[in-house]
Amino acid sequence: MKKAWLILWVLLACTQPLWAEERMFEPEIKVVLQVSDNDPELFKRVLTNTVNLIKAYGMDEVGIEIVTYAGGIWMMTEKGGVADRIKGLQLQYVKFSVCGFTLSSIEASQHQRPKLLEDVEVVPYGLARIVELQRQGYAYIRP
């Protein structure tokens, strides 16, 4: 039995760097940005605004989540044309969320679910996620 616990402990110790990626504190400034339009230029402005917020407050002081639903979910696919920028912002702790209800609606009508970029979180409802974040003290921005 001791050997099993030792193996478990070693496995957990080896996976620690995966957990280290997560922010281990609550940022003082929290912002949620809404994107509901399939508009690449608008989305690029949202990403630029996100970078500006990080520059203004510092990566360790601001928590940002971009919530997409309706047409905005297409920005979270390769077709959105900004995959590299999204990946770079994810490395700076920016979270990207997609409305699961929108995904299901698209899947039902087109018989195919859009393939999302890596590490994009699917939430049950985009609008409900925004409300939830506002209740947690996030400032709401709709560009």
N, C-alpha and C positions, 0 to 999 in steps of 0.2 A: 504494500500500500504506500509506503514511503517513497518508493521508486516512482509510482504513478504521480504523486504530488510533485516530486522533483521534476519530472518531465513536463507536467502542466506548468509549473513555475517557469521553467526555461522557455517554453513556448510563449508564455505571456510576456516574458522579458524581451524576447526577440521581436515581438510585434509592437512594442512600445513606440517606436518611431511613427507608426501609423497613427497612433493616438496623439502624438505630439503635434501633428498638423493642425488639429483643432485648437481654436483659441481657448485658452484656459481661464479667461477672465471675462467679465461683463464690460463691454466698452461704454465709455461715458456718453458718447454721442451715437445715436442709432437712427438710421434712415432707411425707409423702404421706398423704392421707386416702382411705379406701375408702368407696364408696357402692354397695351392691348391692341396696338395697330401693327400690321405687317408693313412697316415702313423702315427700310434699312437706314435712311438718312436720320430719321428720328432716333432710331436705336443707337446709331453711332454717337449722336449727341448725348444720349443717356450714358453711354460708356465714358465719354469725355467728361461729363459732369461727375461721374463716379471717381475718375482719376483726380479731378480737381478737389473733390471732398477729401480724398486721401491725402493729397498734397497740403491742403489747408489745415487738417486736424492731425494728420499722422496715422499711419496704418494701425498703430496700437491703441488709438483713441476713438476710432470710428468703426461702427459695425454697419454694414450695408447689405441689404438684400434687394435684388431686382426680381419682382414677381411678374410673370407673363401669363396672359390668358387671351382668349379669342385669337385674333390675327397675330398677336405678339409672340405666340409660341413658336412661330416659324423662325424667329431670330435665334432660337435655341437649337437649331439644326445646322448641318453643314451648308444648307441652302441660304442661311442667313448671312454668310460671308464674313463673319467676325469671330470665328472659332478661336483664332489665336489670341485675340484681345480678351475674349471671355476667359480662356485658360490663364492668361497672365493675371487677370483680376482675381480669379479663384486662388491663385498663389498668394494674393494679398488679403485673403480672408473674405472676399466678396462672395456672397451666396446667391445662386440663381435658382429660382423656383418656377415651375410650370404647372398650370392648372390641369389636374387629372380629368375633370369633367370635360374640358375642351378637347383633351386628347381622346377621350372616349367618344365624343361626338364626331370627331374627324374620322376615327376608326370605323364608326358605324356607317357614316356616309360614303367614305372612300374605300372601305374594306382593307385599310392598311393604316397602322399606327405610325406617325412620324418618328423617325430615329433621332433621338435627342443626343446632344453633345454629352461627353463624359462628365460625371459629377454634377449634373443638373438634377435637382430634387423635384420629384413629382409630389404635389400637395393635392388634397382632395378637391378644393375649390380655391381659385386664385383670389377672388374677392374676400372670402372668409380668411384667407391667410393675411391679407392686408389689414383687415379688422383686428385679427389676433395680434399682429405686430404693433399696431397702434395702441392696443390695450397694454402692451409691454413697454410703452414709452417711445416707440419709433416715430420720427417725424415722417409724414406722408408727402411724397412729391409725385405729381403726375406731369411730366414734361409736355 
